[in-house]
Amino acid sequence: MDITESTASGVKVAALKGRLDTATAPTAESAILGMLEGGAKVVADLAEVHYVSSAGLRVLLKAAKQAKAAGGSFAVASPQAPVREVLEISGFDKILSIHPTRDAAVAGLA
């Protein structure tokens, strides 16, 4: 799992690359939760994530909960078809703010 951090329009972006599973979830969780400190606005860009396990879903849910508790915002951007399907089947598409592109997610939080 590679994670590239950047900022766009005052919104922090974590671009994830690889699989978001049991082996990589702790790294992703640490990075995303760290970015959320202080009530920040954060987008998890999943454009280059091709697989998400239940451990990966837990990371996204935990990030959304932490953002809400800290007065920040969290959104997911660019999920590929297999990942979007997992988000929909699990019902996470009703819990998380999911956008088709990084730009749309940033605009939604800015």
Gaussian input, Z-matrix of N, CA and C with variables (Angstrom, degrees):
# hf/3-21g

backbone

0 1
 N
 C     1     B1
 C     2     B2     1     A1
 N     3     B3     2     A2     1     D1
 C     4     B4     3     A3     2     D2
 C     5     B5     4     A4     3     D3
 N     6     B6     5     A5     4     D4
 C     7     B7     6     A6     5     D5
 C     8     B8     7     A7     6     D6
 N     9     B9     8     A8     7     D7
 C    10    B10     9     A9     8     D8
 C    11    B11    10    A10     9     D9
 N    12    B12    11    A11    10    D10
 C    13    B13    12    A12    11    D11
 C    14    B14    13    A13    12    D12
 N    15    B15    14    A14    13    D13
 C    16    B16    15    A15    14    D14
 C    17    B17    16    A16    15    D15
 N    18    B18    17    A17    16    D16
 C    19    B19    18    A18    17    D17
 C    20    B20    19    A19    18    D18
 N    21    B21    20    A20    19    D19
 C    22    B22    21    A21    20    D20
 C    23    B23    22    A22    21    D21
 N    24    B24    23    A23    22    D22
 C    25    B25    24    A24    23    D23
 C    26    B26    25    A25    24    D24
 N    27    B27    26    A26    25    D25
 C    28    B28    27    A27    26    D26
 C    29    B29    28    A28    27    D27
 N    30    B30    29    A29    28    D28
 C    31    B31    30    A30    29    D29
 C    32    B32    31    A31    30    D30
 N    33    B33    32    A32    31    D31
 C    34    B34    33    A33    32    D32
 C    35    B35    34    A34    33    D33
 N    36    B36    35    A35    34    D34
 C    37    B37    36    A36    35    D35
 C    38    B38    37    A37    36    D36
 N    39    B39    38    A38    37    D37
 C    40    B40    39    A39    38    D38
 C    41    B41    40    A40    39    D39
 N    42    B42    41    A41    40    D40
 C    43    B43    42    A42    41    D41
 C    44    B44    43    A43    42    D42
 N    45    B45    44    A44    43    D43
 C    46    B46    45    A45    44    D44
 C    47    B47    46    A46    45    D45
 N    48    B48    47    A47    46    D46
 C    49    B49    48    A48    47    D47
 C    50    B50    49    A49    48    D48
 N    51    B51    50    A50    49    D49
 C    52    B52    51    A51    50    D50
 C    53    B53    52    A52    51    D51
 N    54    B54    53    A53    52    D52
 C    55    B55    54    A54    53    D53
 C    56    B56    55    A55    54    D54
 N    57    B57    56    A56    55    D55
 C    58    B58    57    A57    56    D56
 C    59    B59    58    A58    57    D57
 N    60    B60    59    A59    58    D58
 C    61    B61    60    A60    59    D59
 C    62    B62    61    A61    60    D60
 N    63    B63    62    A62    61    D61
 C    64    B64    63    A63    62    D62
 C    65    B65    64    A64    63    D63
 N    66    B66    65    A65    64    D64
 C    67    B67    66    A66    65    D65
 C    68    B68    67    A67    66    D66
 N    69    B69    68    A68    67    D67
 C    70    B70    69    A69    68    D68
 C    71    B71    70    A70    69    D69
 N    72    B72    71    A71    70    D70
 C    73    B73    72    A72    71    D71
 C    74    B74    73    A73    72    D72
 N    75    B75    74    A74    73    D73
 C    76    B76    75    A75    74    D74
 C    77    B77    76    A76    75    D75
 N    78    B78    77    A77    76    D76
 C    79    B79    78    A78    77    D77
 C    80    B80    79    A79    78    D78
 N    81    B81    80    A80    79    D79
 C    82    B82    81    A81    80    D80
 C    83    B83    82    A82    81    D81
 N    84    B84    83    A83    82    D82
 C    85    B85    84    A84    83    D83
 C    86    B86    85    A85    84    D84
 N    87    B87    86    A86    85    D85
 C    88    B88    87    A87    86    D86
 C    89    B89    88    A88    87    D87
 N    90    B90    89    A89    88    D88
 C    91    B91    90    A90    89    D89
 C    92    B92    91    A91    90    D90
 N    93    B93    92    A92    91    D91
 C    94    B94    93    A93    92    D92
 C    95    B95    94    A94    93    D93
 N    96    B96    95    A95    94    D94
 C    97    B97    96    A96    95    D95
 C    98    B98    97    A97    96    D96
 N    99    B99    98    A98    97    D97
 C   100   B100    99    A99    98    D98
 C   101   B101   100   A100    99    D99
 N   102   B102   101   A101   100   D100
 C   103   B103   102   A102   101   D101
 C   104   B104   103   A103   102   D102
 N   105   B105   104   A104   103   D103
 C   106   B106   105   A105   104   D104
 C   107   B107   106   A106   105   D105
 N   108   B108   107   A107   106   D106
 C   109   B109   108   A108   107   D107
 C   110   B110   109   A109   108   D108
 N   111   B111   110   A110   109   D109
 C   112   B112   111   A111   110   D110
 C   113   B113   112   A112   111   D111
 N   114   B114   113   A113   112   D112
 C   115   B115   114   A114   113   D113
 C   116   B116   115   A115   114   D114
 N   117   B117   116   A116   115   D115
 C   118   B118   117   A117   116   D116
 C   119   B119   118   A118   117   D117
 N   120   B120   119   A119   118   D118
 C   121   B121   120   A120   119   D119
 C   122   B122   121   A121   120   D120
 N   123   B123   122   A122   121   D121
 C   124   B124   123   A123   122   D122
 C   125   B125   124   A124   123   D123
 N   126   B126   125   A125   124   D124
 C   127   B127   126   A126   125   D125
 C   128   B128   127   A127   126   D126
 N   129   B129   128   A128   127   D127
 C   130   B130   129   A129   128   D128
 C   131   B131   130   A130   129   D129
 N   132   B132   131   A131   130   D130
 C   133   B133   132   A132   131   D131
 C   134   B134   133   A133   132   D132
 N   135   B135   134   A134   133   D133
 C   136   B136   135   A135   134   D134
 C   137   B137   136   A136   135   D135
 N   138   B138   137   A137   136   D136
 C   139   B139   138   A138   137   D137
 C   140   B140   139   A139   138   D138
 N   141   B141   140   A140   139   D139
 C   142   B142   141   A141   140   D140
 C   143   B143   142   A142   141   D141
 N   144   B144   143   A143   142   D142
 C   145   B145   144   A144   143   D143
 C   146   B146   145   A145   144   D144
 N   147   B147   146   A146   145   D145
 C   148   B148   147   A147   146   D146
 C   149   B149   148   A148   147   D147
 N   150   B150   149   A149   148   D148
 C   151   B151   150   A150   149   D149
 C   152   B152   151   A151   150   D150
 N   153   B153   152   A152   151   D151
 C   154   B154   153   A153   152   D152
 C   155   B155   154   A154   153   D153
 N   156   B156   155   A155   154   D154
 C   157   B157   156   A156   155   D155
 C   158   B158   157   A157   156   D156
 N   159   B159   158   A158   157   D157
 C   160   B160   159   A159   158   D158
 C   161   B161   160   A160   159   D159
 N   162   B162   161   A161   160   D160
 C   163   B163   162   A162   161   D161
 C   164   B164   163   A163   162   D162
 N   165   B165   164   A164   163   D163
 C   166   B166   165   A165   164   D164
 C   167   B167   166   A166   165   D165
 N   168   B168   167   A167   166   D166
 C   169   B169   168   A168   167   D167
 C   170   B170   169   A169   168   D168
 N   171   B171   170   A170   169   D169
 C   172   B172   171   A171   170   D170
 C   173   B173   172   A172   171   D171
 N   174   B174   173   A173   172   D172
 C   175   B175   174   A174   173   D173
 C   176   B176   175   A175   174   D174
 N   177   B177   176   A176   175   D175
 C   178   B178   177   A177   176   D176
 C   179   B179   178   A178   177   D177
 N   180   B180   179   A179   178   D178
 C   181   B181   180   A180   179   D179
 C   182   B182   181   A181   180   D180
 N   183   B183   182   A182   181   D181
 C   184   B184   183   A183   182   D182
 C   185   B185   184   A184   183   D183
 N   186   B186   185   A185   184   D184
 C   187   B187   186   A186   185   D185
 C   188   B188   187   A187   186   D186
 N   189   B189   188   A188   187   D187
 C   190   B190   189   A189   188   D188
 C   191   B191   190   A190   189   D189
 N   192   B192   191   A191   190   D190
 C   193   B193   192   A192   191   D191
 C   194   B194   193   A193   192   D192
 N   195   B195   194   A194   193   D193
 C   196   B196   195   A195   194   D194
 C   197   B197   196   A196   195   D195
 N   198   B198   197   A197   196   D196
 C   199   B199   198   A198   197   D197
 C   200   B200   199   A199   198   D198
 N   201   B201   200   A200   199   D199
 C   202   B202   201   A201   200   D200
 C   203   B203   202   A202   201   D201
 N   204   B204   203   A203   202   D202
 C   205   B205   204   A204   203   D203
 C   206   B206   205   A205   204   D204
 N   207   B207   206   A206   205   D205
 C   208   B208   207   A207   206   D206
 C   209   B209   208   A208   207   D207
 N   210   B210   209   A209   208   D208
 C   211   B211   210   A210   209   D209
 C   212   B212   211   A211   210   D210
 N   213   B213   212   A212   211   D211
 C   214   B214   213   A213   212   D212
 C   215   B215   214   A214   213   D213
 N   216   B216   215   A215   214   D214
 C   217   B217   216   A216   215   D215
 C   218   B218   217   A217   216   D216
 N   219   B219   218   A218   217   D217
 C   220   B220   219   A219   218   D218
 C   221   B221   220   A220   219   D219
 N   222   B222   221   A221   220   D220
 C   223   B223   222   A222   221   D221
 C   224   B224   223   A223   222   D222
 N   225   B225   224   A224   223   D223
 C   226   B226   225   A225   224   D224
 C   227   B227   226   A226   225   D225
 N   228   B228   227   A227   226   D226
 C   229   B229   228   A228   227   D227
 C   230   B230   229   A229   228   D228
 N   231   B231   230   A230   229   D229
 C   232   B232   231   A231   230   D230
 C   233   B233   232   A232   231   D231
 N   234   B234   233   A233   232   D232
 C   235   B235   234   A234   233   D233
 C   236   B236   235   A235   234   D234
 N   237   B237   236   A236   235   D235
 C   238   B238   237   A237   236   D236
 C   239   B239   238   A238   237   D237
 N   240   B240   239   A239   238   D238
 C   241   B241   240   A240   239   D239
 C   242   B242   241   A241   240   D240
 N   243   B243   242   A242   241   D241
 C   244   B244   243   A243   242   D242
 C   245   B245   244   A244   243   D243
 N   246   B246   245   A245   244   D244
 C   247   B247   246   A246   245   D245
 C   248   B248   247   A247   246   D246
 N   249   B249   248   A248   247   D247
 C   250   B250   249   A249   248   D248
 C   251   B251   250   A250   249   D249
 N   252   B252   251   A251   250   D250
 C   253   B253   252   A252   251   D251
 C   254   B254   253   A253   252   D252
 N   255   B255   254   A254   253   D253
 C   256   B256   255   A255   254   D254
 C   257   B257   256   A256   255   D255
 N   258   B258   257   A257   256   D256
 C   259   B259   258   A258   257   D257
 C   260   B260   259   A259   258   D258
 N   261   B261   260   A260   259   D259
 C   262   B262   261   A261   260   D260
 C   263   B263   262   A262   261   D261
 N   264   B264   263   A263   262   D262
 C   265   B265   264   A264   263   D263
 C   266   B266   265   A265   264   D264
 N   267   B267   266   A266   265   D265
 C   268   B268   267   A267   266   D266
 C   269   B269   268   A268   267   D267
 N   270   B270   269   A269   268   D268
 C   271   B271   270   A270   269   D269
 C   272   B272   271   A271   270   D270
 N   273   B273   272   A272   271   D271
 C   274   B274   273   A273   272   D272
 C   275   B275   274   A274   273   D273
 N   276   B276   275   A275   274   D274
 C   277   B277   276   A276   275   D275
 C   278   B278   277   A277   276   D276
 N   279   B279   278   A278   277   D277
 C   280   B280   279   A279   278   D278
 C   281   B281   280   A280   279   D279
 N   282   B282   281   A281   280   D280
 C   283   B283   282   A282   281   D281
 C   284   B284   283   A283   282   D282
 N   285   B285   284   A284   283   D283
 C   286   B286   285   A285   284   D284
 C   287   B287   286   A286   285   D285
 N   288   B288   287   A287   286   D286
 C   289   B289   288   A288   287   D287
 C   290   B290   289   A289   288   D288
 N   291   B291   290   A290   289   D289
 C   292   B292   291   A291   290   D290
 C   293   B293   292   A292   291   D291
 N   294   B294   293   A293   292   D292
 C   295   B295   294   A294   293   D293
 C   296   B296   295   A295   294   D294
 N   297   B297   296   A296   295   D295
 C   298   B298   297   A297   296   D296
 C   299   B299   298   A298   297   D297
 N   300   B300   299   A299   298   D298
 C   301   B301   300   A300   299   D299
 C   302   B302   301   A301   300   D300
 N   303   B303   302   A302   301   D301
 C   304   B304   303   A303   302   D302
 C   305   B305   304   A304   303   D303
 N   306   B306   305   A305   304   D304
 C   307   B307   306   A306   305   D305
 C   308   B308   307   A307   306   D306
 N   309   B309   308   A308   307   D307
 C   310   B310   309   A309   308   D308
 C   311   B311   310   A310   309   D309
 N   312   B312   311   A311   310   D310
 C   313   B313   312   A312   311   D311
 C   314   B314   313   A313   312   D312
 N   315   B315   314   A314   313   D313
 C   316   B316   315   A315   314   D314
 C   317   B317   316   A316   315   D315
 N   318   B318   317   A317   316   D316
 C   319   B319   318   A318   317   D317
 C   320   B320   319   A319   318   D318
 N   321   B321   320   A320   319   D319
 C   322   B322   321   A321   320   D320
 C   323   B323   322   A322   321   D321
 N   324   B324   323   A323   322   D322
 C   325   B325   324   A324   323   D323
 C   326   B326   325   A325   324   D324
 N   327   B327   326   A326   325   D325
 C   328   B328   327   A327   326   D326
 C   329   B329   328   A328   327   D327

   B1=1.4571
   B2=1.5202
   B3=1.3097
   B4=1.4617
   B5=1.5179
   B6=1.3299
   B7=1.4612
   B8=1.5159
   B9=1.3244
   B10=1.4562
   B11=1.5171
   B12=1.3321
   B13=1.4602
   B14=1.5222
   B15=1.3346
   B16=1.4601
   B17=1.5221
   B18=1.3258
   B19=1.4611
   B20=1.5202
   B21=1.3367
   B22=1.4654
   B23=1.5244
   B24=1.3167
   B25=1.4708
   B26=1.5251
   B27=1.3235
   B28=1.4566
   B29=1.5188
   B30=1.3285
   B31=1.4606
   B32=1.5255
   B33=1.3319
   B34=1.4590
   B35=1.5268
   B36=1.3329
   B37=1.4638
   B38=1.5226
   B39=1.3316
   B40=1.4582
   B41=1.5250
   B42=1.3218
   B43=1.4651
   B44=1.5236
   B45=1.3201
   B46=1.4502
   B47=1.5198
   B48=1.3311
   B49=1.4630
   B50=1.5199
   B51=1.3307
   B52=1.4570
   B53=1.5137
   B54=1.3267
   B55=1.4608
   B56=1.5203
   B57=1.3190
   B58=1.4635
   B59=1.5260
   B60=1.3385
   B61=1.4580
   B62=1.5269
   B63=1.3058
   B64=1.4609
   B65=1.5250
   B66=1.3159
   B67=1.4640
   B68=1.5213
   B69=1.3297
   B70=1.4688
   B71=1.5261
   B72=1.3253
   B73=1.4691
   B74=1.5307
   B75=1.3363
   B76=1.4697
   B77=1.5319
   B78=1.3151
   B79=1.4654
   B80=1.5197
   B81=1.3267
   B82=1.4640
   B83=1.5213
   B84=1.3251
   B85=1.4665
   B86=1.5207
   B87=1.3073
   B88=1.4628
   B89=1.5230
   B90=1.3162
   B91=1.4683
   B92=1.5230
   B93=1.3274
   B94=1.4680
   B95=1.5211
   B96=1.3287
   B97=1.4672
   B98=1.5220
   B99=1.3142
   B100=1.4645
   B101=1.5167
   B102=1.3196
   B103=1.4674
   B104=1.5267
   B105=1.3300
   B106=1.4661
   B107=1.5301
   B108=1.3227
   B109=1.4629
   B110=1.5192
   B111=1.3199
   B112=1.4545
   B113=1.5170
   B114=1.3332
   B115=1.4601
   B116=1.5119
   B117=1.3138
   B118=1.4673
   B119=1.5300
   B120=1.3142
   B121=1.4640
   B122=1.5230
   B123=1.3398
   B124=1.4615
   B125=1.5288
   B126=1.3282
   B127=1.4629
   B128=1.5264
   B129=1.3270
   B130=1.4621
   B131=1.5273
   B132=1.3233
   B133=1.4670
   B134=1.5297
   B135=1.3256
   B136=1.4644
   B137=1.5256
   B138=1.3240
   B139=1.4692
   B140=1.5250
   B141=1.3304
   B142=1.4627
   B143=1.5258
   B144=1.3277
   B145=1.4658
   B146=1.5244
   B147=1.3266
   B148=1.4585
   B149=1.5222
   B150=1.3431
   B151=1.4624
   B152=1.5192
   B153=1.3367
   B154=1.4624
   B155=1.5251
   B156=1.3332
   B157=1.4621
   B158=1.5236
   B159=1.3271
   B160=1.4628
   B161=1.5262
   B162=1.3239
   B163=1.4690
   B164=1.5247
   B165=1.3162
   B166=1.4606
   B167=1.5129
   B168=1.3273
   B169=1.4635
   B170=1.5246
   B171=1.3243
   B172=1.4660
   B173=1.5289
   B174=1.3235
   B175=1.4692
   B176=1.5254
   B177=1.3246
   B178=1.4667
   B179=1.5248
   B180=1.3361
   B181=1.4615
   B182=1.5268
   B183=1.3168
   B184=1.4677
   B185=1.5268
   B186=1.3160
   B187=1.4675
   B188=1.5228
   B189=1.3284
   B190=1.4693
   B191=1.5232
   B192=1.3274
   B193=1.4691
   B194=1.5182
   B195=1.3394
   B196=1.4615
   B197=1.5223
   B198=1.3175
   B199=1.4677
   B200=1.5201
   B201=1.3125
   B202=1.4695
   B203=1.5245
   B204=1.3293
   B205=1.4632
   B206=1.5244
   B207=1.3380
   B208=1.4661
   B209=1.5260
   B210=1.3337
   B211=1.4620
   B212=1.5131
   B213=1.3256
   B214=1.4639
   B215=1.5126
   B216=1.3209
   B217=1.4648
   B218=1.5209
   B219=1.3347
   B220=1.4590
   B221=1.5187
   B222=1.3181
   B223=1.4612
   B224=1.5224
   B225=1.3105
   B226=1.4561
   B227=1.5232
   B228=1.3295
   B229=1.4641
   B230=1.5193
   B231=1.3094
   B232=1.4655
   B233=1.5261
   B234=1.3376
   B235=1.4665
   B236=1.5264
   B237=1.3282
   B238=1.4594
   B239=1.5250
   B240=1.3146
   B241=1.4686
   B242=1.5344
   B243=1.3374
   B244=1.4706
   B245=1.5346
   B246=1.3222
   B247=1.4644
   B248=1.5249
   B249=1.3225
   B250=1.4737
   B251=1.5327
   B252=1.3285
   B253=1.4645
   B254=1.5249
   B255=1.3290
   B256=1.4663
   B257=1.5271
   B258=1.3321
   B259=1.4639
   B260=1.5323
   B261=1.3161
   B262=1.4644
   B263=1.5259
   B264=1.3233
   B265=1.4670
   B266=1.5263
   B267=1.3208
   B268=1.4673
   B269=1.5275
   B270=1.3274
   B271=1.4624
   B272=1.5177
   B273=1.3135
   B274=1.4650
   B275=1.5253
   B276=1.3316
   B277=1.4664
   B278=1.5298
   B279=1.3269
   B280=1.4625
   B281=1.5301
   B282=1.3244
   B283=1.4634
   B284=1.5249
   B285=1.3267
   B286=1.4612
   B287=1.5213
   B288=1.3100
   B289=1.4624
   B290=1.5278
   B291=1.3350
   B292=1.4645
   B293=1.5226
   B294=1.3354
   B295=1.4594
   B296=1.5281
   B297=1.3455
   B298=1.4658
   B299=1.5262
   B300=1.3386
   B301=1.4657
   B302=1.5231
   B303=1.3272
   B304=1.4646
   B305=1.5243
   B306=1.3299
   B307=1.4673
   B308=1.5230
   B309=1.3335
   B310=1.4684
   B311=1.5246
   B312=1.3243
   B313=1.4671
   B314=1.5218
   B315=1.3266
   B316=1.4714
   B317=1.5224
   B318=1.3226
   B319=1.4705
   B320=1.5246
   B321=1.3313
   B322=1.4558
   B323=1.5125
   B324=1.3289
   B325=1.4674
   B326=1.5200
   B327=1.3391
   B328=1.4747
   B329=1.5226
   A1=108.17
   A2=114.92
   A3=121.09
   A4=107.61
   A5=116.21
   A6=121.35
   A7=108.25
   A8=115.51
   A9=121.43
   A10=107.89
   A11=115.66
   A12=120.78
   A13=110.15
   A14=115.59
   A15=121.59
   A16=108.19
   A17=115.59
   A18=121.16
   A19=108.65
   A20=116.13
   A21=122.00
   A22=108.25
   A23=117.00
   A24=122.68
   A25=112.41
   A26=116.44
   A27=121.01
   A28=114.52
   A29=116.91
   A30=122.28
   A31=108.18
   A32=116.54
   A33=120.78
   A34=108.82
   A35=115.95
   A36=121.39
   A37=109.20
   A38=115.64
   A39=122.23
   A40=106.77
   A41=117.00
   A42=121.45
   A43=107.91
   A44=115.99
   A45=121.73
   A46=109.90
   A47=115.92
   A48=121.01
   A49=108.44
   A50=115.75
   A51=120.54
   A52=111.61
   A53=115.89
   A54=122.20
   A55=109.58
   A56=116.25
   A57=121.34
   A58=105.92
   A59=114.68
   A60=120.68
   A61=110.33
   A62=116.67
   A63=121.48
   A64=112.19
   A65=117.06
   A66=120.65
   A67=112.69
   A68=117.43
   A69=120.66
   A70=113.95
   A71=117.29
   A72=120.76
   A73=113.28
   A74=119.96
   A75=118.49
   A76=113.12
   A77=117.57
   A78=121.13
   A79=110.66
   A80=116.41
   A81=120.80
   A82=110.64
   A83=116.42
   A84=120.67
   A85=110.96
   A86=116.91
   A87=121.08
   A88=111.06
   A89=116.83
   A90=120.85
   A91=111.47
   A92=116.93
   A93=120.42
   A94=111.24
   A95=117.28
   A96=119.13
   A97=110.97
   A98=116.97
   A99=120.39
   A100=111.78
   A101=116.17
   A102=120.41
   A103=111.43
   A104=116.98
   A105=121.60
   A106=113.76
   A107=117.13
   A108=119.81
   A109=111.11
   A110=115.18
   A111=120.55
   A112=113.93
   A113=117.18
   A114=119.64
   A115=114.57
   A116=117.00
   A117=121.49
   A118=111.94
   A119=114.26
   A120=122.66
   A121=106.56
   A122=116.25
   A123=120.45
   A124=110.79
   A125=115.11
   A126=122.68
   A127=108.14
   A128=116.50
   A129=121.69
   A130=106.58
   A131=116.07
   A132=121.65
   A133=108.28
   A134=115.94
   A135=121.60
   A136=113.03
   A137=117.71
   A138=121.51
   A139=112.59
   A140=117.46
   A141=120.55
   A142=112.29
   A143=115.87
   A144=121.46
   A145=106.77
   A146=116.06
   A147=120.24
   A148=113.32
   A149=116.54
   A150=120.48
   A151=108.92
   A152=116.25
   A153=121.75
   A154=108.13
   A155=116.27
   A156=121.10
   A157=109.23
   A158=116.29
   A159=120.07
   A160=110.76
   A161=117.36
   A162=120.30
   A163=110.22
   A164=116.83
   A165=121.06
   A166=111.87
   A167=116.83
   A168=120.61
   A169=110.46
   A170=115.83
   A171=120.61
   A172=110.86
   A173=117.52
   A174=121.52
   A175=110.06
   A176=117.04
   A177=120.83
   A178=111.12
   A179=116.56
   A180=120.28
   A181=111.03
   A182=116.45
   A183=120.57
   A184=110.39
   A185=117.02
   A186=120.82
   A187=110.69
   A188=116.88
   A189=120.33
   A190=110.95
   A191=116.47
   A192=120.30
   A193=111.27
   A194=117.11
   A195=120.08
   A196=110.40
   A197=117.25
   A198=120.78
   A199=110.18
   A200=116.27
   A201=120.75
   A202=110.69
   A203=117.33
   A204=121.64
   A205=111.98
   A206=116.91
   A207=121.09
   A208=112.66
   A209=116.95
   A210=119.79
   A211=113.73
   A212=116.34
   A213=120.63
   A214=110.74
   A215=115.56
   A216=121.42
   A217=109.00
   A218=115.45
   A219=121.06
   A220=108.60
   A221=116.23
   A222=121.23
   A223=109.49
   A224=114.72
   A225=122.82
   A226=107.49
   A227=116.19
   A228=120.86
   A229=111.01
   A230=115.35
   A231=125.11
   A232=116.45
   A233=119.11
   A234=116.54
   A235=110.66
   A236=116.15
   A237=121.56
   A238=108.91
   A239=117.75
   A240=122.64
   A241=113.73
   A242=120.08
   A243=118.59
   A244=112.28
   A245=116.48
   A246=120.80
   A247=109.83
   A248=116.94
   A249=120.46
   A250=109.81
   A251=116.48
   A252=120.22
   A253=110.99
   A254=117.28
   A255=121.13
   A256=110.03
   A257=116.75
   A258=120.61
   A259=110.81
   A260=117.14
   A261=121.16
   A262=111.92
   A263=117.11
   A264=121.18
   A265=110.73
   A266=116.71
   A267=121.14
   A268=112.51
   A269=116.92
   A270=120.31
   A271=113.49
   A272=116.96
   A273=120.31
   A274=112.05
   A275=116.96
   A276=119.15
   A277=110.97
   A278=116.70
   A279=120.73
   A280=111.70
   A281=116.41
   A282=121.94
   A283=110.97
   A284=116.24
   A285=121.96
   A286=111.41
   A287=115.39
   A288=121.48
   A289=106.75
   A290=116.74
   A291=121.59
   A292=109.29
   A293=115.73
   A294=122.16
   A295=109.92
   A296=117.69
   A297=120.59
   A298=114.35
   A299=117.54
   A300=121.01
   A301=110.42
   A302=114.69
   A303=120.37
   A304=110.00
   A305=116.79
   A306=120.41
   A307=111.74
   A308=116.76
   A309=120.54
   A310=110.67
   A311=116.66
   A312=120.39
   A313=110.94
   A314=116.43
   A315=120.56
   A316=109.56
   A317=117.05
   A318=120.68
   A319=110.98
   A320=116.55
   A321=120.84
   A322=113.67
   A323=116.84
   A324=120.97
   A325=113.38
   A326=117.24
   A327=120.87
   A328=111.70
   D1=120.11
   D2=172.83
   D3=-105.06
   D4=138.51
   D5=178.61
   D6=-128.81
   D7=122.42
   D8=177.83
   D9=-110.99
   D10=123.89
   D11=-179.48
   D12=-100.88
   D13=138.00
   D14=177.00
   D15=-150.06
   D16=177.79
   D17=177.75
   D18=-133.68
   D19=137.77
   D20=177.90
   D21=-139.71
   D22=121.66
   D23=178.86
   D24=53.54
   D25=38.35
   D26=178.63
   D27=79.54
   D28=5.59
   D29=179.47
   D30=-109.39
   D31=130.71
   D32=177.45
   D33=-80.11
   D34=138.83
   D35=-179.31
   D36=-122.94
   D37=127.59
   D38=173.86
   D39=-108.72
   D40=106.04
   D41=178.39
   D42=-90.94
   D43=111.90
   D44=-177.99
   D45=-95.00
   D46=144.94
   D47=179.76
   D48=-137.79
   D49=127.09
   D50=179.38
   D51=117.22
   D52=-151.13
   D53=179.84
   D54=-98.67
   D55=140.34
   D56=175.28
   D57=-108.65
   D58=89.85
   D59=-174.40
   D60=-135.73
   D61=-167.72
   D62=-176.65
   D63=-56.50
   D64=-38.22
   D65=-177.89
   D66=-72.55
   D67=-32.99
   D68=-174.04
   D69=-104.71
   D70=-12.91
   D71=-177.37
   D72=-56.67
   D73=-43.11
   D74=-179.44
   D75=-59.97
   D76=-38.70
   D77=178.59
   D78=-66.39
   D79=-45.94
   D80=179.44
   D81=-63.82
   D82=-43.00
   D83=-179.83
   D84=-61.22
   D85=-46.70
   D86=179.90
   D87=-59.45
   D88=-44.81
   D89=-178.56
   D90=-66.11
   D91=-48.93
   D92=-176.11
   D93=-68.35
   D94=-45.35
   D95=-179.93
   D96=-65.04
   D97=-34.71
   D98=175.96
   D99=-63.53
   D100=-38.85
   D101=178.93
   D102=-68.49
   D103=-27.45
   D104=-177.25
   D105=-80.26
   D106=-10.61
   D107=-177.61
   D108=-56.37
   D109=141.38
   D110=177.70
   D111=79.84
   D112=16.29
   D113=177.75
   D114=75.60
   D115=31.94
   D116=-178.42
   D117=-72.73
   D118=165.47
   D119=173.54
   D120=-101.09
   D121=124.23
   D122=-174.40
   D123=-133.36
   D124=136.98
   D125=173.72
   D126=-113.47
   D127=130.06
   D128=171.27
   D129=-96.93
   D130=108.90
   D131=-179.19
   D132=-87.76
   D133=112.53
   D134=-176.34
   D135=-101.62
   D136=19.83
   D137=-177.13
   D138=-55.90
   D139=-32.24
   D140=-177.54
   D141=-111.67
   D142=23.23
   D143=174.15
   D144=-104.48
   D145=122.62
   D146=-174.96
   D147=-108.21
   D148=-3.88
   D149=-179.68
   D150=-152.70
   D151=134.48
   D152=174.95
   D153=-131.97
   D154=124.56
   D155=176.91
   D156=-94.99
   D157=-177.72
   D158=177.79
   D159=-62.20
   D160=-32.07
   D161=177.12
   D162=-65.61
   D163=-37.40
   D164=176.80
   D165=-67.96
   D166=-40.14
   D167=176.60
   D168=-60.74
   D169=-40.36
   D170=179.25
   D171=-60.86
   D172=-38.86
   D173=177.84
   D174=-60.98
   D175=-45.65
   D176=-179.13
   D177=-65.11
   D178=-41.28
   D179=179.09
   D180=-65.91
   D181=-43.45
   D182=179.28
   D183=-61.91
   D184=-39.93
   D185=178.50
   D186=-63.09
   D187=-43.77
   D188=179.51
   D189=-62.92
   D190=-41.93
   D191=179.49
   D192=-66.29
   D193=-42.77
   D194=-179.97
   D195=-64.94
   D196=-41.19
   D197=179.42
   D198=-59.81
   D199=-46.22
   D200=-179.00
   D201=-63.02
   D202=-44.58
   D203=-178.58
   D204=-64.56
   D205=-32.03
   D206=-176.57
   D207=-93.26
   D208=1.30
   D209=-178.80
   D210=79.44
   D211=17.88
   D212=178.43
   D213=-101.89
   D214=-161.84
   D215=179.47
   D216=-140.96
   D217=149.17
   D218=178.55
   D219=-139.51
   D220=136.42
   D221=177.53
   D222=-141.85
   D223=158.82
   D224=176.89
   D225=-111.93
   D226=138.53
   D227=-179.13
   D228=-125.30
   D229=148.94
   D230=167.09
   D231=56.76
   D232=39.85
   D233=178.22
   D234=-67.24
   D235=133.27
   D236=176.57
   D237=-71.40
   D238=163.62
   D239=-174.17
   D240=-50.45
   D241=-48.47
   D242=-179.15
   D243=-64.21
   D244=-37.13
   D245=179.78
   D246=-71.99
   D247=-42.15
   D248=177.83
   D249=-59.64
   D250=-40.21
   D251=179.15
   D252=-61.22
   D253=-42.95
   D254=177.91
   D255=-62.60
   D256=-42.55
   D257=179.04
   D258=-62.56
   D259=-39.22
   D260=-179.40
   D261=-72.44
   D262=-45.82
   D263=-179.01
   D264=-62.73
   D265=-37.66
   D266=-178.88
   D267=-79.32
   D268=-10.44
   D269=-178.20
   D270=84.49
   D271=3.10
   D272=-178.50
   D273=-69.16
   D274=-19.53
   D275=177.55
   D276=-67.38
   D277=-16.65
   D278=177.49
   D279=-94.33
   D280=-15.03
   D281=-178.26
   D282=-98.28
   D283=-41.40
   D284=-175.60
   D285=-95.87
   D286=153.64
   D287=172.30
   D288=-85.84
   D289=109.61
   D290=-175.31
   D291=-115.44
   D292=130.38
   D293=-177.61
   D294=-122.49
   D295=148.92
   D296=-177.35
   D297=-70.52
   D298=-23.77
   D299=-179.52
   D300=-137.49
   D301=162.17
   D302=175.89
   D303=-62.28
   D304=-44.48
   D305=-179.08
   D306=-59.67
   D307=-40.95
   D308=179.35
   D309=-65.49
   D310=-39.71
   D311=179.20
   D312=-66.04
   D313=-44.69
   D314=178.88
   D315=-61.66
   D316=-45.25
   D317=179.40
   D318=-61.85
   D319=-36.02
   D320=179.72
   D321=-68.15
   D322=-25.95
   D323=-179.04
   D324=-101.27
   D325=-22.10
   D326=-174.93
   D327=-66.67

